[in-house]
Amino acid sequence: MLVSYVVTFYNKFEFISSLISSIETQEGNFEKQLIIADDCSEERELAQLKAFVAAYDLFPIKIISSSQNTGPAQCFNRGLEAVDGGVVIAIDADDVFVPSATSYYLEQMQSHSADFIYGRRRKCGHKKNDKTEFEVIDDPLDYVIKNNIVHMCFAAKTEVLRRVGGADPRLFIQDQSLPLRLASGAKRMVRSEVVTVYINSDEDGLSKNVAQQHYDRFWMVMNFLDDHSGLSQSVRSGLKDIARSSLWKMDRDKGALKLSSPHFWTYILGRLFGVSPTINKLKLAAEEVFKGENIRRVGHE
């Protein structure tokens, strides 16, 4: 079996050798391929990356370049297009794999006929984690919505990832949309407590931009609702709950107080009684809540 590792890359050359070393030392009998999807890095960074890859010969590495900085979501999709393997394993450029990560992913997916699996991600130096619990889920969409899965620590069948279109290209951050879109096209998933990835650096500026996270999470929901007309009432309700939460959290982060914020009350009434504005009213509220924030509005200029 050929496994394709996909990483989005933007000015993180200092971490690439550690990532590649962690792929080299993966346990198990399978072929490896690394796809590095560059998001228009600085010329010096890209030159260093290309020189490193040109001298590397232990397994195939492809660099997918871009002349524009479009954000991780579209960048991931460009990487997905270049995949040759039947399984895609995603990872951030400044993370590293636990040696058993790939074999564990593959074993769990095969044993449970799962379309994708999510493991756990921890900071390097985190106290030892010996958890081995996992869940097999036959309703991935409902599970992902209720459990707020937002990270890149996953393996998935390539055919399923491509069928759902990868990450939502109308968003900037891919972490928000990939779990949801994967779940929409999957029959079964595995969620594991086993740590498969370690964070090899402090979180970057993108992750610290909380406004961007709230914004992408809100539009992840709106886009999904627009794209899927046959969703159950339970799924629609769960998605709208995420949208209302995103509006309230953004309002809160801008200094609003609970009792004086209409978005807090909208969120609470929705949680307690299922009362929620229409989709159009939520979108209009978002225009005001996110106005003036330092946000990349890829699909909602």
Secondary structure, DSSP 8 states (H G I E B T S, - for coil): -EEEEEEEESS-HHHHHHHHHHHHT--SS-EEEEEEEE-S--HHHHHHHHHHHHT--SS-EEEE--SS---HHHHHHHHHHT--SSEEEE--TTEEE-TTHHHHHHHHHHHTT-SEEEEEEEETT--------EEEES-HHHHHHHHT--SS-EEEEHHHHHHTTSS-TTSS-GGGTHHHHHHHT-S-EEEEEEEEEEE-S---HHHH-HHHHHHHHHHHHHHHHHH-SS--HHHHHHHHHHHHHHHHHHHHHTT--GGG-HHHHHHHHHHHH-----HHHHHHHHHHHTTT-----SS--
